[in-house]
Amino acid sequence: MIPADIERFLQATGKKGERALSFLGQTSELVEALNSKLGKALLKDAVDRHNELSEKVLNDINSTLDDKMERKALYGILIRWASIINQHEEAKAFVRKSVQKGDEHA
């Protein structure tokens, strides 16, 4: 059974609201993990390592193929995480705005 407030939200927002709630459900665990103390430390380590490798590779300071591959892999992971976090925040903002708008009309 769907709670009344969620049902009203879905009636007001339609498929877009459905997609936003679905996306939030799918990404909340990753976003919470990255926002934890451990997650922030891992993210910092990944960014620091990427920066270190970028300097080495881009300045061609004895960089190896492994350095280039690791840099590329870290870049892909960081871009993916950033994209998920941004989309998660946009979905949360959409839900908040929609709920506030609904509260104003109630």
N, C-alpha and C positions, 0 to 999 in steps of 0.2 A: 504494500500500500504506500502510495506517495503522499508525504506530508502536504497539507493544504498550501503552505507558503511556496513550496517547490512547484506544486502543480500550477499555482497562479503565475509564478515566474515563467514556467514553460509555456503556458498559454499566451503570455504577453510577448515572449521572445521567439517562440517557434523553434525551428531547426537550429538557428544560431545559438540559442540558449542551450539546447540539447548538446550541440557540439562543444560548447564552452564547458559545460559540466562534465562531459565525458573526458575532455582533454585534461581538465583539472584532476580528475580521478586517476588518469593514466600517468600524470607527471608529478603528482604531489610527493610521492615517495622519494624520487630523485631530487627534487627541489629541496625538500626537508633535509635530505642527507647532505647536500652541498652546503646548506645553511648551518649545519651542525659544526661544532668545534673541530671535529675530525675532518669533515668535508671541506671546511675552509682551509685547513692545513694541507690536505691533499691537493686542492685547487691551487693554492699558493705554490706548492712544490712543482706542480705541472707547469704553471706559468713561468716560474723561475727557470726550470729546466728548458722550456721552449725558448726563453730569452737567451739563455746560455748557448744553446745550440744554434739559434739564429745568428748570434754574433760570430760564432765559429764558422758556420757555413757561409754566411753572406760576406764575411771578410776573408774567406778561404784560408783560415788559420788551421792547417793540418786537418781539415775535415775529411771524414771517411764517408763511404756510402752508407754505413750504419748510422752515422750522425744525421745524414740527410733523411734517411728513412724514419728514424725516431722523431725528428723535427716535424716531418710531414704527418706522422701518426698523431703526435701531440696536438698539432694544429687542428686536425680533423676533429679530435675529441673535444678540444676547447671550443671550437666553433659550434659543434653540436650542442654542448652543454649551454653555451650562451644563448643559442637560438631557443632551446627548450625553456630556459629561465625567462627569457623575454616574452615568449608566447604565453607562458604560464601567468606572468604578471599582467599581460594584456587581457587574458581570459578572466582573471580575478577582477580587474578594473571594470570589465564589461558587466560582470555579474553584480558588482557593487553598484554601479551606475544604474543598472536596470532595476535592482531592488529598491534603491533610493527613489527612483522615478515612480515606481509602483507604490511606495509608501506615501509619496506626495499626493497621489491620486486616490488614495484610500480614505 
